[in-house]
């Protein structure tokens, strides 16, 4: 088995990797547009400065067959994103802008105002 592979300034478009162990690898300054990533273990992975416009995420979990490891989304713009058939059990939203956000067609800002009005003491 060869040692760590160092690839710099190469055109790897239309490449295929299958059965590859890329744990502890680093990918930086890469154009991965139109890339398909399937059946991937990303536990503990970190993503930063990512443009995911038009990307599609499906069939994802935080530990279906292993102990759950909560994912964290921080300083992410989900403007106009659609979440469909998602499980948010135990999810925590902190310091988030919810302007224009709806849940099943109900504006979240209105729900929050109603909740605050109901629970004022």
DRENDO-1510 file (C-alpha; in Angstrom, 1 decimal, always signed):
<recs>
REC; n; res; u; v; w
REC; 1; UNK; +0.0; +0.0; +0.0 .
REC; 2; UNK; +1.5; +3.4; -1.0 .
REC; 3; UNK; +2.0; +6.2; +1.6 .
REC; 4; UNK; -0.1; +9.3; +1.7 .
REC; 5; UNK; -1.0; +10.6; -1.8 .
REC; 6; UNK; -0.1; +14.3; -2.5 .
REC; 7; UNK; -2.1; +15.7; -5.4 .
REC; 8; UNK; -1.6; +19.4; -6.3 .
REC; 9; UNK; -3.1; +21.4; -9.2 .
REC; 10; UNK; -4.3; +18.4; -11.0 .
REC; 11; UNK; -7.6; +18.0; -13.0 .
REC; 12; UNK; -9.3; +15.0; -11.5 .
REC; 13; UNK; -12.7; +15.8; -13.0 .
REC; 14; UNK; -14.8; +12.8; -13.8 .
REC; 15; UNK; -12.6; +10.6; -11.6 .
REC; 16; UNK; -14.1; +7.8; -9.6 .
REC; 17; UNK; -13.1; +6.7; -6.1 .
REC; 18; UNK; -14.6; +3.5; -4.6 .
REC; 19; UNK; -13.7; +1.6; -1.5 .
REC; 20; UNK; -11.2; +4.3; -0.6 .
REC; 21; UNK; -10.1; +5.2; +3.0 .
REC; 22; UNK; -9.7; +9.0; +3.1 .
REC; 23; UNK; -9.9; +9.3; +6.9 .
REC; 24; UNK; -7.9; +12.3; +8.2 .
REC; 25; UNK; -7.4; +13.6; +4.6 .
REC; 26; UNK; -7.6; +17.3; +3.7 .
REC; 27; UNK; -9.3; +18.7; +0.6 .
REC; 28; UNK; -8.8; +22.4; +0.1 .
REC; 29; UNK; -9.4; +25.0; -2.6 .
REC; 30; UNK; -11.3; +22.3; -4.7 .
REC; 31; UNK; -14.1; +22.7; -7.3 .
REC; 32; UNK; -16.5; +19.8; -6.4 .
REC; 33; UNK; -19.5; +21.2; -8.2 .
REC; 34; UNK; -21.8; +18.5; -9.7 .
REC; 35; UNK; -20.0; +15.9; -7.6 .
REC; 36; UNK; -21.9; +12.9; -6.3 .
REC; 37; UNK; -21.0; +11.6; -2.9 .
REC; 38; UNK; -22.8; +8.5; -1.7 .
REC; 39; UNK; -22.6; +6.0; +1.2 .
REC; 40; UNK; -20.0; +8.2; +3.0 .
REC; 41; UNK; -19.0; +8.2; +6.6 .
REC; 42; UNK; -18.4; +11.9; +7.6 .
REC; 43; UNK; -18.4; +11.4; +11.4 .
REC; 44; UNK; -16.3; +14.2; +12.9 .
REC; 45; UNK; -15.7; +15.8; +9.5 .
REC; 46; UNK; -15.4; +19.6; +9.3 .
REC; 47; UNK; -16.6; +21.8; +6.4 .
REC; 48; UNK; -15.8; +25.5; +6.2 .
REC; 49; UNK; -16.3; +28.2; +3.6 .
REC; 50; UNK; -18.5; +25.9; +1.5 .
REC; 51; UNK; -20.9; +27.1; -1.3 .
REC; 52; UNK; -23.7; +24.5; -1.3 .
REC; 53; UNK; -26.1; +26.4; -3.5 .
REC; 54; UNK; -28.2; +23.9; -5.4 .
REC; 55; UNK; -26.7; +21.0; -3.4 .
REC; 56; UNK; -29.1; +18.2; -2.3 .
REC; 57; UNK; -28.7; +16.3; +0.9 .
REC; 58; UNK; -30.8; +13.1; +1.5 .
REC; 59; UNK; -30.9; +10.0; +3.6 .
REC; 60; UNK; -28.5; +11.4; +6.2 .
REC; 61; UNK; -28.4; +10.6; +9.9 .
REC; 62; UNK; -26.3; +11.3; +13.0 .
REC; 63; UNK; -25.7; +7.7; +14.0 .
REC; 64; UNK; -28.3; +5.2; +12.9 .
REC; 65; UNK; -26.2; +2.2; +13.7 .
REC; 66; UNK; -23.7; +3.8; +16.1 .
REC; 67; UNK; -24.0; +6.1; +19.1 .
REC; 68; UNK; -25.4; +9.5; +17.9 .
REC; 69; UNK; -23.1; +12.4; +17.4 .
REC; 70; UNK; -25.0; +15.6; +17.0 .
REC; 71; UNK; -24.1; +17.6; +13.9 .
REC; 72; UNK; -23.6; +21.3; +14.3 .
REC; 73; UNK; -24.4; +24.0; +11.8 .
REC; 74; UNK; -22.9; +27.4; +12.7 .
REC; 75; UNK; -23.0; +30.6; +10.7 .
REC; 76; UNK; -24.8; +28.9; +7.8 .
REC; 77; UNK; -27.2; +30.7; +5.4 .
REC; 78; UNK; -30.2; +28.4; +4.8 .
REC; 79; UNK; -32.1; +31.2; +2.9 .
REC; 80; UNK; -34.8; +29.7; +0.7 .
REC; 81; UNK; -33.8; +26.1; +1.6 .
REC; 82; UNK; -36.4; +23.4; +1.8 .
REC; 83; UNK; -36.4; +20.8; +4.6 .
REC; 84; UNK; -38.8; +18.0; +3.7 .
REC; 85; UNK; -39.5; +14.8; +5.8 .
REC; 86; UNK; -36.7; +15.7; +8.2 .
REC; 87; UNK; -36.5; +14.7; +11.9 .
REC; 88; UNK; -35.6; +17.6; +14.2 .
REC; 89; UNK; -36.3; +15.8; +17.5 .
REC; 90; UNK; -34.1; +17.4; +20.1 .
REC; 91; UNK; -32.8; +20.0; +17.6 .
REC; 92; UNK; -31.8; +23.3; +19.1 .
REC; 93; UNK; -32.0; +26.6; +17.2 .
REC; 94; UNK; -30.1; +29.4; +18.9 .
REC; 95; UNK; -29.7; +33.0; +17.8 .
REC; 96; UNK; -31.2; +32.2; +14.4 .
REC; 97; UNK; -32.9; +34.6; +12.0 .
REC; 98; UNK; -36.3; +33.2; +11.3 .
REC; 99; UNK; -37.8; +36.0; +9.1 .
REC; 100; UNK; -39.9; +34.4; +6.4 .
REC; 101; UNK; -39.4; +30.9; +7.8 .
REC; 102; UNK; -42.5; +28.7; +7.9 .
REC; 103; UNK; -43.2; +25.3; +9.4 .
REC; 104; UNK; -46.0; +23.5; +7.5 .
REC; 105; UNK; -47.1; +26.9; +6.1 .
REC; 106; UNK; -47.2; +28.6; +9.5 .
REC; 107; UNK; -44.9; +31.6; +9.9 .
REC; 108; UNK; -42.4; +30.9; +12.7 .
REC; 109; UNK; -42.3; +34.6; +13.8 .
REC; 110; UNK; -46.0; +34.5; +14.4 .
REC; 111; UNK; -45.7; +31.2; +16.4 .
REC; 112; UNK; -43.0; +32.8; +18.5 .
REC; 113; UNK; -45.0; +36.0; +19.1 .
REC; 114; UNK; -48.0; +33.9; +20.1 .
REC; 115; UNK; -45.9; +31.8; +22.5 .
REC; 116; UNK; -44.4; +34.9; +24.1 .
REC; 117; UNK; -47.9; +36.5; +24.5 .
REC; 118; UNK; -49.3; +33.3; +26.1 .
REC; 119; UNK; -46.4; +32.8; +28.5 .
REC; 120; UNK; -45.9; +36.4; +29.7 .
REC; 121; UNK; -46.0; +36.8; +33.4 .
</recs>
